[in-house]
Amino acid sequence: MSTQRAVWFVTALAVAVPVMAVMFREDGRFTSQSWTKGLIFGTAVAIVAAIAAGRARQ
């Protein structure tokens, strides 16, 4: 993984995890399950963003 992709991954992860956690709230409250789901889906989004950004730079 190049430095550029690593930076994109960390940036996208920092944004995607809280956004995904908001999507999985239960009755408007954050639970450990909503944060776990947010982390899982946020990581997937961050991986895709890092790959796309890395390919766009080539």
N, CA, C and O atoms as a Maestro MAE file, in Angstrom:
{
 s_m_m2io_version
 :::
 2.0.0
}

f_m_ct {
 s_m_title
 :::
 protein
 m_atom[232] {
  # First column is atom index #
  i_m_mmod_type
  r_m_x_coord
  r_m_y_coord
  r_m_z_coord
  i_m_residue_number
  s_m_chain_name
  s_m_pdb_residue_name
  s_m_pdb_atom_name
  i_m_atomic_number
  :::
  1 25 0.849 -1.168 0.000 1 A "MET " " N  " 7
  2 3 0.000 0.000 0.000 1 A "MET " " CA " 6
  3 2 0.897 1.235 0.000 1 A "MET " " C  " 6
  4 15 1.820 1.349 0.807 1 A "MET " " O  " 8
  5 25 0.617 2.135 -0.896 2 A "SER " " N  " 7
  6 3 1.410 3.352 -0.977 2 A "SER " " CA " 6
  7 2 0.996 4.331 0.125 2 A "SER " " C  " 6
  8 15 -0.049 4.183 0.758 2 A "SER " " O  " 8
  9 25 1.833 5.313 0.325 3 A "THR " " N  " 7
  10 3 1.539 6.329 1.337 3 A "THR " " CA " 6
  11 2 0.274 7.090 0.983 3 A "THR " " C  " 6
  12 15 -0.528 7.425 1.855 3 A "THR " " O  " 8
  13 25 0.105 7.358 -0.298 4 A "GLN " " N  " 7
  14 3 -1.088 8.081 -0.757 4 A "GLN " " CA " 6
  15 2 -2.358 7.306 -0.408 4 A "GLN " " C  " 6
  16 15 -3.320 7.886 0.095 4 A "GLN " " O  " 8
  17 25 -2.363 6.027 -0.667 5 A "ARG " " N  " 7
  18 3 -3.539 5.210 -0.348 5 A "ARG " " CA " 6
  19 2 -3.754 5.109 1.153 5 A "ARG " " C  " 6
  20 15 -4.893 5.096 1.619 5 A "ARG " " O  " 8
  21 25 -2.685 5.038 1.903 6 A "ALA " " N  " 7
  22 3 -2.811 4.972 3.367 6 A "ALA " " CA " 6
  23 2 -3.443 6.245 3.917 6 A "ALA " " C  " 6
  24 15 -4.283 6.193 4.816 6 A "ALA " " O  " 8
  25 25 -3.038 7.377 3.376 7 A "VAL " " N  " 7
  26 3 -3.624 8.652 3.808 7 A "VAL " " CA " 6
  27 2 -5.102 8.701 3.457 7 A "VAL " " C  " 6
  28 15 -5.920 9.121 4.275 7 A "VAL " " O  " 8
  29 25 -5.449 8.279 2.260 8 A "TRP " " N  " 7
  30 3 -6.856 8.257 1.861 8 A "TRP " " CA " 6
  31 2 -7.657 7.301 2.731 8 A "TRP " " C  " 6
  32 15 -8.793 7.598 3.101 8 A "TRP " " O  " 8
  33 25 -7.072 6.156 3.058 9 A "PHE " " N  " 7
  34 3 -7.767 5.184 3.892 9 A "PHE " " CA " 6
  35 2 -8.052 5.755 5.276 9 A "PHE " " C  " 6
  36 15 -9.176 5.656 5.769 9 A "PHE " " O  " 8
  37 25 -7.053 6.345 5.899 10 A "VAL " " N  " 7
  38 3 -7.228 6.894 7.250 10 A "VAL " " CA " 6
  39 2 -8.238 8.041 7.244 10 A "VAL " " C  " 6
  40 15 -9.077 8.137 8.139 10 A "VAL " " O  " 8
  41 25 -8.157 8.900 6.245 11 A "THR " " N  " 7
  42 3 -9.095 10.017 6.149 11 A "THR " " CA " 6
  43 2 -10.517 9.524 5.937 11 A "THR " " C  " 6
  44 15 -11.443 9.980 6.608 11 A "THR " " O  " 8
  45 25 -10.691 8.604 5.017 12 A "ALA " " N  " 7
  46 3 -12.027 8.070 4.749 12 A "ALA " " CA " 6
  47 2 -12.566 7.307 5.946 12 A "ALA " " C  " 6
  48 15 -13.763 7.365 6.228 12 A "ALA " " O  " 8
  49 25 -11.707 6.599 6.646 13 A "LEU " " N  " 7
  50 3 -12.135 5.854 7.833 13 A "LEU " " CA " 6
  51 2 -12.602 6.811 8.927 13 A "LEU " " C  " 6
  52 15 -13.605 6.557 9.595 13 A "LEU " " O  " 8
  53 25 -11.876 7.904 9.107 14 A "ALA " " N  " 7
  54 3 -12.245 8.884 10.132 14 A "ALA " " CA " 6
  55 2 -13.600 9.523 9.850 14 A "ALA " " C  " 6
  56 15 -14.309 9.908 10.780 14 A "ALA " " O  " 8
  57 25 -13.960 9.637 8.591 15 A "VAL " " N  " 7
  58 3 -15.252 10.214 8.225 15 A "VAL " " CA " 6
  59 2 -16.340 9.147 8.178 15 A "VAL " " C  " 6
  60 15 -17.454 9.380 8.648 15 A "VAL " " O  " 8
  61 25 -16.036 8.000 7.625 16 A "ALA " " N  " 7
  62 3 -17.064 6.986 7.370 16 A "ALA " " CA " 6
  63 2 -17.578 6.292 8.625 16 A "ALA " " C  " 6
  64 15 -18.766 5.978 8.703 16 A "ALA " " O  " 8
  65 25 -16.727 6.048 9.597 17 A "VAL " " N  " 7
  66 3 -17.173 5.311 10.790 17 A "VAL " " CA " 6
  67 2 -18.263 6.068 11.549 17 A "VAL " " C  " 6
  68 15 -19.295 5.471 11.853 17 A "VAL " " O  " 8
  69 25 -18.087 7.347 11.868 18 A "PRO " " N  " 7
  70 3 -19.182 8.039 12.562 18 A "PRO " " CA " 6
  71 2 -20.454 8.160 11.729 18 A "PRO " " C  " 6
  72 15 -21.562 8.065 12.258 18 A "PRO " " O  " 8
  73 25 -20.290 8.370 10.422 19 A "VAL " " N  " 7
  74 3 -21.468 8.473 9.557 19 A "VAL " " CA " 6
  75 2 -22.222 7.150 9.526 19 A "VAL " " C  " 6
  76 15 -23.450 7.135 9.613 19 A "VAL " " O  " 8
  77 25 -21.510 6.055 9.405 20 A "MET " " N  " 7
  78 3 -22.164 4.747 9.407 20 A "MET " " CA " 6
  79 2 -22.771 4.432 10.771 20 A "MET " " C  " 6
  80 15 -23.829 3.807 10.842 20 A "MET " " O  " 8
  81 25 -22.126 4.850 11.844 21 A "ALA " " N  " 7
  82 3 -22.684 4.620 13.183 21 A "ALA " " CA " 6
  83 2 -24.005 5.362 13.350 21 A "ALA " " C  " 6
  84 15 -24.925 4.862 13.998 21 A "ALA " " O  " 8
  85 25 -24.099 6.550 12.766 22 A "VAL " " N  " 7
  86 3 -25.360 7.301 12.812 22 A "VAL " " CA " 6
  87 2 -26.454 6.530 12.088 22 A "VAL " " C  " 6
  88 15 -27.602 6.514 12.531 22 A "VAL " " O  " 8
  89 25 -26.108 5.902 10.995 23 A "MET " " N  " 7
  90 3 -27.107 5.150 10.226 23 A "MET " " CA " 6
  91 2 -27.631 3.943 10.993 23 A "MET " " C  " 6
  92 15 -28.762 3.515 10.766 23 A "MET " " O  " 8
  93 25 -26.830 3.390 11.894 24 A "PHE " " N  " 7
  94 3 -27.226 2.181 12.613 24 A "PHE " " CA " 6
  95 2 -27.670 2.459 14.053 24 A "PHE " " C  " 6
  96 15 -27.705 1.538 14.869 24 A "PHE " " O  " 8
  97 25 -28.005 3.699 14.375 25 A "ARG " " N  " 7
  98 3 -28.477 4.015 15.727 25 A "ARG " " CA " 6
  99 2 -29.753 3.246 16.031 25 A "ARG " " C  " 6
  100 15 -30.518 2.901 15.131 25 A "ARG " " O  " 8
  101 25 -29.966 2.989 17.298 26 A "GLU " " N  " 7
  102 3 -31.179 2.306 17.736 26 A "GLU " " CA " 6
  103 2 -31.988 3.273 18.588 26 A "GLU " " C  " 6
  104 15 -31.544 3.683 19.661 26 A "GLU " " O  " 8
  105 25 -33.167 3.637 18.115 27 A "ASP " " N  " 7
  106 3 -34.036 4.602 18.803 27 A "ASP " " CA " 6
  107 2 -33.320 5.922 19.063 27 A "ASP " " C  " 6
  108 15 -33.524 6.550 20.102 27 A "ASP " " O  " 8
  109 25 -32.494 6.335 18.134 28 A "GLY " " N  " 7
  110 3 -31.782 7.595 18.250 28 A "GLY " " CA " 6
  111 2 -30.576 7.580 19.172 28 A "GLY " " C  " 6
  112 15 -29.951 8.619 19.387 28 A "GLY " " O  " 8
  113 25 -30.238 6.420 19.721 29 A "ARG " " N  " 7
  114 3 -29.103 6.322 20.644 29 A "ARG " " CA " 6
  115 2 -27.989 5.504 20.016 29 A "ARG " " C  " 6
  116 15 -28.216 4.571 19.246 29 A "ARG " " O  " 8
  117 25 -26.786 5.891 20.375 30 A "PHE " " N  " 7
  118 3 -25.632 5.109 19.938 30 A "PHE " " CA " 6
  119 2 -25.430 3.952 20.908 30 A "PHE " " C  " 6
  120 15 -25.433 4.138 22.125 30 A "PHE " " O  " 8
  121 25 -25.259 2.779 20.362 31 A "THR " " N  " 7
  122 3 -24.984 1.603 21.177 31 A "THR " " CA " 6
  123 2 -23.667 0.998 20.703 31 A "THR " " C  " 6
  124 15 -23.119 1.398 19.675 31 A "THR " " O  " 8
  125 25 -23.177 0.043 21.457 32 A "SER " " N  " 7
  126 3 -21.936 -0.609 21.029 32 A "SER " " CA " 6
  127 2 -22.152 -1.350 19.711 32 A "SER " " C  " 6
  128 15 -21.234 -1.466 18.898 32 A "SER " " O  " 8
  129 25 -23.357 -1.844 19.510 33 A "GLN " " N  " 7
  130 3 -23.659 -2.542 18.258 33 A "GLN " " CA " 6
  131 2 -23.666 -1.567 17.079 33 A "GLN " " C  " 6
  132 15 -23.193 -1.907 15.995 33 A "GLN " " O  " 8
  133 25 -24.195 -0.366 17.278 34 A "SER " " N  " 7
  134 3 -24.194 0.612 16.186 34 A "SER " " CA " 6
  135 2 -22.770 1.044 15.843 34 A "SER " " C  " 6
  136 15 -22.455 1.248 14.670 34 A "SER " " O  " 8
  137 25 -21.901 1.187 16.856 35 A "TRP " " N  " 7
  138 3 -20.508 1.531 16.589 35 A "TRP " " CA " 6
  139 2 -19.772 0.389 15.903 35 A "TRP " " C  " 6
  140 15 -18.929 0.623 15.037 35 A "TRP " " O  " 8
  141 25 -20.086 -0.842 16.283 36 A "THR " " N  " 7
  142 3 -19.446 -1.998 15.646 36 A "THR " " CA " 6
  143 2 -19.838 -2.084 14.181 36 A "THR " " C  " 6
  144 15 -18.985 -2.275 13.314 36 A "THR " " O  " 8
  145 25 -21.125 -1.944 13.907 37 A "LYS " " N  " 7
  146 3 -21.578 -1.959 12.513 37 A "LYS " " CA " 6
  147 2 -20.987 -0.782 11.748 37 A "LYS " " C  " 6
  148 15 -20.611 -0.926 10.584 37 A "LYS " " O  " 8
  149 25 -20.903 0.369 12.384 38 A "GLY " " N  " 7
  150 3 -20.294 1.536 11.751 38 A "GLY " " CA " 6
  151 2 -18.841 1.299 11.404 38 A "GLY " " C  " 6
  152 15 -18.370 1.718 10.347 38 A "GLY " " O  " 8
  153 25 -18.127 0.622 12.300 39 A "LEU " " N  " 7
  154 3 -16.717 0.308 12.046 39 A "LEU " " CA " 6
  155 2 -16.567 -0.663 10.885 39 A "LEU " " C  " 6
  156 15 -15.686 -0.494 10.041 39 A "LEU " " O  " 8
  157 25 -17.417 -1.672 10.839 40 A "ILE " " N  " 7
  158 3 -17.338 -2.672 9.764 40 A "ILE " " CA " 6
  159 2 -17.641 -2.043 8.409 40 A "ILE " " C  " 6
  160 15 -16.857 -2.178 7.470 40 A "ILE " " O  " 8
  161 25 -18.777 -1.357 8.305 41 A "PHE " " N  " 7
  162 3 -19.150 -0.761 7.025 41 A "PHE " " CA " 6
  163 2 -18.264 0.435 6.682 41 A "PHE " " C  " 6
  164 15 -17.967 0.670 5.511 41 A "PHE " " O  " 8
  165 25 -17.844 1.187 7.689 42 A "GLY " " N  " 7
  166 3 -16.937 2.310 7.453 42 A "GLY " " CA " 6
  167 2 -15.598 1.862 6.910 42 A "GLY " " C  " 6
  168 15 -15.015 2.528 6.055 42 A "GLY " " O  " 8
  169 25 -15.109 0.737 7.404 43 A "THR " " N  " 7
  170 3 -13.853 0.180 6.896 43 A "THR " " CA " 6
  171 2 -13.995 -0.221 5.433 43 A "THR " " C  " 6
  172 15 -13.093 0.014 4.629 43 A "THR " " O  " 8
  173 25 -15.124 -0.823 5.093 44 A "ALA " " N  " 7
  174 3 -15.359 -1.207 3.696 44 A "ALA " " CA " 6
  175 2 -15.384 0.023 2.794 44 A "ALA " " C  " 6
  176 15 -14.805 0.013 1.708 44 A "ALA " " O  " 8
  177 25 -16.050 1.071 3.239 45 A "VAL " " N  " 7
  178 3 -16.109 2.311 2.461 45 A "VAL " " CA " 6
  179 2 -14.713 2.921 2.330 45 A "VAL " " C  " 6
  180 15 -14.343 3.399 1.257 45 A "VAL " " O  " 8
  181 25 -13.946 2.905 3.407 46 A "ALA " " N  " 7
  182 3 -12.598 3.476 3.381 46 A "ALA " " CA " 6
  183 2 -11.674 2.705 2.439 46 A "ALA " " C  " 6
  184 15 -10.844 3.305 1.756 46 A "ALA " " O  " 8
  185 25 -11.813 1.395 2.401 47 A "ILE " " N  " 7
  186 3 -10.999 0.585 1.488 47 A "ILE " " CA " 6
  187 2 -11.312 0.940 0.042 47 A "ILE " " C  " 6
  188 15 -10.403 1.123 -0.767 47 A "ILE " " O  " 8
  189 25 -12.583 1.038 -0.279 48 A "VAL " " N  " 7
  190 3 -12.990 1.390 -1.646 48 A "VAL " " CA " 6
  191 2 -12.487 2.793 -2.002 48 A "VAL " " C  " 6
  192 15 -11.999 3.013 -3.110 48 A "VAL " " O  " 8
  193 25 -12.604 3.735 -1.071 49 A "ALA " " N  " 7
  194 3 -12.137 5.100 -1.331 49 A "ALA " " CA " 6
  195 2 -10.628 5.138 -1.549 49 A "ALA " " C  " 6
  196 15 -10.148 5.852 -2.429 49 A "ALA " " O  " 8
  197 25 -9.884 4.381 -0.763 50 A "ALA " " N  " 7
  198 3 -8.424 4.353 -0.919 50 A "ALA " " CA " 6
  199 2 -8.018 3.745 -2.255 50 A "ALA " " C  " 6
  200 15 -7.099 4.236 -2.910 50 A "ALA " " O  " 8
  201 25 -8.694 2.688 -2.653 51 A "ILE " " N  " 7
  202 3 -8.391 2.061 -3.947 51 A "ILE " " CA " 6
  203 2 -8.716 3.012 -5.086 51 A "ILE " " C  " 6
  204 15 -7.922 3.181 -6.011 51 A "ILE " " O  " 8
  205 25 -9.896 3.636 -5.015 52 A "ALA " " N  " 7
  206 3 -10.307 4.560 -6.079 52 A "ALA " " CA " 6
  207 2 -9.368 5.759 -6.160 52 A "ALA " " C  " 6
  208 15 -8.990 6.171 -7.257 52 A "ALA " " O  " 8
  209 25 -8.992 6.317 -5.030 53 A "ALA " " N  " 7
  210 3 -8.086 7.468 -5.031 53 A "ALA " " CA " 6
  211 2 -6.705 7.077 -5.536 53 A "ALA " " C  " 6
  212 15 -6.061 7.852 -6.243 53 A "ALA " " O  " 8
  213 25 -6.249 5.897 -5.183 54 A "GLY " " N  " 7
  214 3 -4.946 5.433 -5.656 54 A "GLY " " CA " 6
  215 2 -4.916 5.216 -7.155 54 A "GLY " " C  " 6
  216 15 -3.919 5.511 -7.815 54 A "GLY " " O  " 8
  217 25 -6.002 4.702 -7.686 55 A "ARG " " N  " 7
  218 3 -6.061 4.480 -9.137 55 A "ARG " " CA " 6
  219 2 -6.218 5.787 -9.896 55 A "ARG " " C  " 6
  220 15 -5.710 5.920 -11.010 55 A "ARG " " O  " 8
  221 25 -6.909 6.744 -9.314 56 A "ALA " " N  " 7
  222 3 -7.096 8.034 -9.973 56 A "ALA " " CA " 6
  223 2 -5.780 8.796 -10.077 56 A "ALA " " C  " 6
  224 15 -5.592 9.598 -10.993 56 A "ALA " " O  " 8
  225 25 -4.877 8.547 -9.145 57 A "ARG " " N  " 7
  226 3 -3.584 9.231 -9.135 57 A "ARG " " CA " 6
  227 2 -2.579 8.616 -10.099 57 A "ARG " " C  " 6
  228 15 -1.584 9.258 -10.434 57 A "ARG " " O  " 8
  229 25 -2.814 7.395 -10.553 58 A "GLN " " N  " 7
  230 3 -1.836 6.713 -11.410 58 A "GLN " " CA " 6
  231 2 -1.899 7.187 -12.825 58 A "GLN " " C  " 6
  232 15 -1.142 6.710 -13.670 58 A "GLN " " O  " 8
  :::
 }
 m_bond[231] {
  # First column is bond index #
  i_m_from
  i_m_to
  i_m_order
  :::
  1 1 2 1
  2 2 3 1
  3 3 4 2
  4 3 5 1
  5 5 6 1
  6 6 7 1
  7 7 8 2
  8 7 9 1
  9 9 10 1
  10 10 11 1
  11 11 12 2
  12 11 13 1
  13 13 14 1
  14 14 15 1
  15 15 16 2
  16 15 17 1
  17 17 18 1
  18 18 19 1
  19 19 20 2
  20 19 21 1
  21 21 22 1
  22 22 23 1
  23 23 24 2
  24 23 25 1
  25 25 26 1
  26 26 27 1
  27 27 28 2
  28 27 29 1
  29 29 30 1
  30 30 31 1
  31 31 32 2
  32 31 33 1
  33 33 34 1
  34 34 35 1
  35 35 36 2
  36 35 37 1
  37 37 38 1
  38 38 39 1
  39 39 40 2
  40 39 41 1
  41 41 42 1
  42 42 43 1
  43 43 44 2
  44 43 45 1
  45 45 46 1
  46 46 47 1
  47 47 48 2
  48 47 49 1
  49 49 50 1
  50 50 51 1
  51 51 52 2
  52 51 53 1
  53 53 54 1
  54 54 55 1
  55 55 56 2
  56 55 57 1
  57 57 58 1
  58 58 59 1
  59 59 60 2
  60 59 61 1
  61 61 62 1
  62 62 63 1
  63 63 64 2
  64 63 65 1
  65 65 66 1
  66 66 67 1
  67 67 68 2
  68 67 69 1
  69 69 70 1
  70 70 71 1
  71 71 72 2
  72 71 73 1
  73 73 74 1
  74 74 75 1
  75 75 76 2
  76 75 77 1
  77 77 78 1
  78 78 79 1
  79 79 80 2
  80 79 81 1
  81 81 82 1
  82 82 83 1
  83 83 84 2
  84 83 85 1
  85 85 86 1
  86 86 87 1
  87 87 88 2
  88 87 89 1
  89 89 90 1
  90 90 91 1
  91 91 92 2
  92 91 93 1
  93 93 94 1
  94 94 95 1
  95 95 96 2
  96 95 97 1
  97 97 98 1
  98 98 99 1
  99 99 100 2
  100 99 101 1
  101 101 102 1
  102 102 103 1
  103 103 104 2
  104 103 105 1
  105 105 106 1
  106 106 107 1
  107 107 108 2
  108 107 109 1
  109 109 110 1
  110 110 111 1
  111 111 112 2
  112 111 113 1
  113 113 114 1
  114 114 115 1
  115 115 116 2
  116 115 117 1
  117 117 118 1
  118 118 119 1
  119 119 120 2
  120 119 121 1
  121 121 122 1
  122 122 123 1
  123 123 124 2
  124 123 125 1
  125 125 126 1
  126 126 127 1
  127 127 128 2
  128 127 129 1
  129 129 130 1
  130 130 131 1
  131 131 132 2
  132 131 133 1
  133 133 134 1
  134 134 135 1
  135 135 136 2
  136 135 137 1
  137 137 138 1
  138 138 139 1
  139 139 140 2
  140 139 141 1
  141 141 142 1
  142 142 143 1
  143 143 144 2
  144 143 145 1
  145 145 146 1
  146 146 147 1
  147 147 148 2
  148 147 149 1
  149 149 150 1
  150 150 151 1
  151 151 152 2
  152 151 153 1
  153 153 154 1
  154 154 155 1
  155 155 156 2
  156 155 157 1
  157 157 158 1
  158 158 159 1
  159 159 160 2
  160 159 161 1
  161 161 162 1
  162 162 163 1
  163 163 164 2
  164 163 165 1
  165 165 166 1
  166 166 167 1
  167 167 168 2
  168 167 169 1
  169 169 170 1
  170 170 171 1
  171 171 172 2
  172 171 173 1
  173 173 174 1
  174 174 175 1
  175 175 176 2
  176 175 177 1
  177 177 178 1
  178 178 179 1
  179 179 180 2
  180 179 181 1
  181 181 182 1
  182 182 183 1
  183 183 184 2
  184 183 185 1
  185 185 186 1
  186 186 187 1
  187 187 188 2
  188 187 189 1
  189 189 190 1
  190 190 191 1
  191 191 192 2
  192 191 193 1
  193 193 194 1
  194 194 195 1
  195 195 196 2
  196 195 197 1
  197 197 198 1
  198 198 199 1
  199 199 200 2
  200 199 201 1
  201 201 202 1
  202 202 203 1
  203 203 204 2
  204 203 205 1
  205 205 206 1
  206 206 207 1
  207 207 208 2
  208 207 209 1
  209 209 210 1
  210 210 211 1
  211 211 212 2
  212 211 213 1
  213 213 214 1
  214 214 215 1
  215 215 216 2
  216 215 217 1
  217 217 218 1
  218 218 219 1
  219 219 220 2
  220 219 221 1
  221 221 222 1
  222 222 223 1
  223 223 224 2
  224 223 225 1
  225 225 226 1
  226 226 227 1
  227 227 228 2
  228 227 229 1
  229 229 230 1
  230 230 231 1
  231 231 232 2
  :::
 }
}
